[in-house]
Amino acid sequence: MLHQTTATRGSRADPSHPSLLDRVSWCSVSLQRMAPPTTDSPLDLSHWCQLEHLTGDASARSYSRLWRPPGETAILVEYPAGVRHQVVRDLEVSAWCHERGLLVPRVLAVTPADGRVLLEDMGDRDGETALTVTTHDLQPGLLDGMLRPLELLAGCDPAALPPWNPPLDRARLRWELAGFELWFVSHLKNTRPWESLDRWLNDLSEEVAGHPRRVCHRDYHLNNLLVQDDGEVAVLDIQDILVGPDTYDAVSLLTERAAIRLIPDGERRRLMARWADRTAARPGWQDRAMVVQVQRGLKVLGTFARLSLEGRSGYRAWMAELAANLVGLLETLGADHQTTALLID
């Protein structure tokens, strides 16, 4: 039984393909080597107390910090029935990332049958918090450290990534933008999407789909990074890892959420150039990053609009900053006046 003390805050590819069989076999071996044994028996939490419930952002999973004497803590992740099948995939992704040098929470115990995973507690100091409390002279070093996981991912062969998640190809990029049309345009702004918007979003997706490919985290923002006492940066929410545009993660880190407010434009340009140099980005990365910033930004606006309409008002401030930051870029990329007007309103 889990004792509560306080609550303070809140398509896989065809496996018959020979190359994919090799990948799946590797996943099984890696999981055995890197993760603790799994069992169908319920996870024994009788010696733990629930210290606090943790906000899980946009995730369907729930998170709690547990405590037991003499002062050990851990994070309990609980998967609802509808996504419980993802537990094994997430363990495979964790093992894959660990073997490639990324700092990710260790898996302490797991019971896939009841959708519970006990993870190492890596603290509360996310990227946003760290930047907020760090003096201006030390911020460049902190931000450079946040680029390090992207260097490691850039060194991975996209063709060798196991097929956990569909790639960010043209169809999926356009599907992401459907959320912008549905939640931001239709529901939040009470405007029916129009034909020229559809054509422009199609063209935008087509262009981003033609960018060089990299292994991408897919949601690499400040709140998914935990800065450790030694300065290392741990990465959370790794389960959506996939193949996508080369600038995708760097753009997400530097142009979303609190990064718009906390990272000055000059520092943002320096960091993008540093990322490009460290990861040997192909020429033309500046233009590609601008286009990705628009595609990713509109996708995020759709997500934030949905969460806001569900009553999670904290996303409204981020949404307003992001929309204002995108207006000039939309005009540069040929969006019509009606689209830019929606973002300004």
GISULUR-V100872 format. One record per residue. N is the residue number from 1. SS is DSSP state (H for helix, E for strand, L for the rest). PHI is phi in radians with two decimals (* if undefined). Layout:
N,SS,PHI ; N,SS,PHI
//
This chain:
1,L,* ; 2,L,-1.68 ; 3,E,-1.59 ; 4,E,-1.82 ; 5,L,-1.84 ; 6,L,-2.49 ; 7,L,-2.38 ; 8,L,-1.59 ; 9,L,-2.74 ; 10,L,-1.28 ; 11,L,* ; 12,L,-0.96 ; 13,L,-1.29 ; 14,L,-1.12 ; 15,L,-1.26 ; 16,L,-1.34 ; 17,L,-1.16 ; 18,H,-0.95 ; 19,H,-1.15 ; 20,H,-1.29 ; 21,H,-1.05 ; 22,H,-1.06 ; 23,H,-1.14 ; 24,H,-1.11 ; 25,H,-1.08 ; 26,H,-1.06 ; 27,H,-1.00 ; 28,H,-1.09 ; 29,H,-1.15 ; 30,H,-1.10 ; 31,H,-1.09 ; 32,H,-1.10 ; 33,H,-1.38 ; 34,H,-1.74 ; 35,L,-1.87 ; 36,L,-1.19 ; 37,L,-1.01 ; 38,L,-1.72 ; 39,L,-2.58 ; 40,L,-1.50 ; 41,L,-1.28 ; 42,L,-1.01 ; 43,L,-1.12 ; 44,L,-1.42 ; 45,L,-1.99 ; 46,L,-1.14 ; 47,L,-1.71 ; 48,L,-1.92 ; 49,E,-2.04 ; 50,E,-1.36 ; 51,E,-1.46 ; 52,E,-2.85 ; 53,E,-1.52 ; 54,E,-1.88 ; 55,L,-1.22 ; 56,L,-1.74 ; 57,L,0.97 ; 58,L,-1.66 ; 59,L,-1.36 ; 60,L,-1.36 ; 61,L,-1.33 ; 62,E,-1.97 ; 63,E,-2.29 ; 64,E,-2.42 ; 65,E,-1.60 ; 66,E,-1.86 ; 67,E,-2.42 ; 68,E,-2.61 ; 69,L,-1.06 ; 70,L,-1.58 ; 71,L,2.64 ; 72,E,-1.35 ; 73,E,-2.17 ; 74,E,-2.69 ; 75,E,-1.93 ; 76,E,-1.67 ; 77,E,-1.87 ; 78,E,-2.10 ; 79,L,-1.68 ; 80,L,-1.14 ; 81,H,-0.95 ; 82,H,-1.16 ; 83,H,-2.15 ; 84,L,-1.11 ; 85,L,-1.14 ; 86,H,-1.43 ; 87,H,-1.02 ; 88,H,-1.11 ; 89,H,-1.00 ; 90,H,-1.12 ; 91,H,-1.16 ; 92,H,-1.11 ; 93,H,-1.08 ; 94,H,-1.04 ; 95,H,-1.11 ; 96,H,-1.07 ; 97,H,-1.13 ; 98,H,-1.04 ; 99,H,-1.15 ; 100,L,-1.73 ; 101,L,1.61 ; 102,L,-1.33 ; 103,L,-1.49 ; 104,L,-2.27 ; 105,L,-1.04 ; 106,L,-1.23 ; 107,E,-1.51 ; 108,E,-1.62 ; 109,E,-2.85 ; 110,E,-2.72 ; 111,E,-2.30 ; 112,H,-1.00 ; 113,H,-1.08 ; 114,H,-1.82 ; 115,L,1.17 ; 116,E,-2.08 ; 117,E,-2.30 ; 118,E,-1.82 ; 119,E,-2.01 ; 120,E,-1.02 ; 121,L,-1.54 ; 122,L,-1.85 ; 123,L,1.64 ; 124,L,-1.97 ; 125,L,-1.47 ; 126,E,-1.36 ; 127,H,-1.05 ; 128,H,-1.12 ; 129,H,-1.08 ; 130,H,-1.07 ; 131,H,-1.15 ; 132,H,-1.15 ; 133,H,-1.68 ; 134,L,-1.55 ; 135,L,-1.12 ; 136,H,-0.99 ; 137,H,-1.22 ; 138,H,-1.72 ; 139,H,-1.12 ; 140,H,-0.99 ; 141,H,-1.15 ; 142,H,-1.10 ; 143,H,-1.18 ; 144,H,-1.03 ; 145,H,-1.12 ; 146,H,-1.27 ; 147,H,-1.41 ; 148,H,-1.00 ; 149,H,-1.03 ; 150,H,-1.22 ; 151,H,-1.07 ; 152,H,-1.13 ; 153,H,-1.15 ; 154,H,-1.12 ; 155,L,-1.43 ; 156,L,-1.60 ; 157,L,-1.35 ; 158,H,-0.99 ; 159,H,-1.19 ; 160,H,-1.68 ; 161,L,-1.22 ; 162,L,-1.00 ; 163,L,-1.44 ; 164,L,-1.20 ; 165,L,-2.34 ; 166,L,-1.09 ; 167,L,-1.25 ; 168,L,-1.42 ; 169,L,-1.61 ; 170,H,-1.02 ; 171,H,-1.10 ; 172,H,-1.30 ; 173,H,-1.07 ; 174,H,-1.23 ; 175,H,-1.08 ; 176,H,-1.02 ; 177,H,-1.28 ; 178,H,-1.10 ; 179,H,-1.15 ; 180,H,-1.12 ; 181,H,-1.12 ; 182,H,-1.27 ; 183,H,-1.56 ; 184,H,-1.42 ; 185,H,-1.28 ; 186,H,-1.30 ; 187,H,-1.48 ; 188,H,-1.32 ; 189,L,-1.66 ; 190,L,0.94 ; 191,L,-2.21 ; 192,L,-1.37 ; 193,L,-0.97 ; 194,L,-2.01 ; 195,H,-1.10 ; 196,H,-1.17 ; 197,H,-1.13 ; 198,H,-1.02 ; 199,H,-1.11 ; 200,H,-1.16 ; 201,H,-1.17 ; 202,H,-1.07 ; 203,H,-1.11 ; 204,H,-1.07 ; 205,H,-1.10 ; 206,H,-1.07 ; 207,H,-1.17 ; 208,H,-1.13 ; 209,H,-1.12 ; 210,L,-1.52 ; 211,L,-1.28 ; 212,L,-0.97 ; 213,E,-1.68 ; 214,E,-2.45 ; 215,E,-1.31 ; 216,E,-2.09 ; 217,L,-1.19 ; 218,L,1.58 ; 219,L,-2.49 ; 220,L,-1.53 ; 221,L,-2.09 ; 222,H,-1.01 ; 223,H,-1.41 ; 224,H,-1.80 ; 225,E,-2.10 ; 226,E,-2.05 ; 227,E,-1.50 ; 228,L,-1.52 ; 229,L,-1.05 ; 230,L,-1.53 ; 231,L,1.62 ; 232,L,-1.15 ; 233,E,-2.02 ; 234,E,-1.59 ; 235,E,-2.00 ; 236,L,-1.87 ; 237,L,0.89 ; 238,H,-1.52 ; 239,H,-1.18 ; 240,H,-1.63 ; 241,L,-0.94 ; 242,E,-2.80 ; 243,E,-1.69 ; 244,E,-2.72 ; 245,E,-1.08 ; 246,L,-1.13 ; 247,L,-1.60 ; 248,H,-1.00 ; 249,H,-1.24 ; 250,H,-1.11 ; 251,H,-1.09 ; 252,H,-1.06 ; 253,H,-1.03 ; 254,H,-1.72 ; 255,H,-2.28 ; 256,L,-2.26 ; 257,L,0.92 ; 258,L,-1.24 ; 259,H,-1.04 ; 260,H,-1.07 ; 261,H,-1.53 ; 262,H,-1.59 ; 263,L,-1.96 ; 264,L,-1.08 ; 265,H,-0.99 ; 266,H,-1.10 ; 267,H,-1.18 ; 268,H,-1.10 ; 269,H,-1.13 ; 270,H,-1.08 ; 271,H,-1.19 ; 272,H,-1.10 ; 273,H,-1.14 ; 274,H,-1.16 ; 275,H,-1.03 ; 276,H,-1.07 ; 277,H,-1.19 ; 278,H,-1.20 ; 279,L,-1.85 ; 280,L,0.94 ; 281,L,-1.11 ; 282,L,-1.18 ; 283,L,-0.96 ; 284,L,1.60 ; 285,H,-1.10 ; 286,H,-1.07 ; 287,H,-1.16 ; 288,H,-1.10 ; 289,H,-1.09 ; 290,H,-1.12 ; 291,H,-1.18 ; 292,H,-1.12 ; 293,H,-1.02 ; 294,H,-1.24 ; 295,H,-1.06 ; 296,H,-1.13 ; 297,H,-1.08 ; 298,H,-1.18 ; 299,H,-1.05 ; 300,H,-1.16 ; 301,H,-1.00 ; 302,H,-1.10 ; 303,H,-1.13 ; 304,H,-1.11 ; 305,H,-1.10 ; 306,H,-1.07 ; 307,H,-1.14 ; 308,H,-1.12 ; 309,H,-1.19 ; 310,L,-1.44 ; 311,L,1.77 ; 312,L,-1.65 ; 313,L,-1.18 ; 314,L,-1.07 ; 315,H,-1.40 ; 316,H,-1.14 ; 317,H,-1.13 ; 318,H,-1.06 ; 319,H,-1.13 ; 320,H,-1.13 ; 321,H,-1.13 ; 322,H,-1.14 ; 323,H,-1.06 ; 324,H,-1.09 ; 325,H,-1.28 ; 326,H,-1.62 ; 327,H,-0.97 ; 328,H,-1.09 ; 329,H,-1.20 ; 330,H,-1.07 ; 331,H,-1.10 ; 332,H,-1.08 ; 333,L,-1.59 ; 334,L,1.53 ; 335,L,-1.16 ; 336,L,-1.33 ; 337,H,-1.09 ; 338,H,-1.11 ; 339,H,-1.20 ; 340,H,-1.15 ; 341,H,-1.12 ; 342,H,-1.10 ; 343,H,-1.27 ; 344,H,-1.35 ; 345,L,-1.08
//
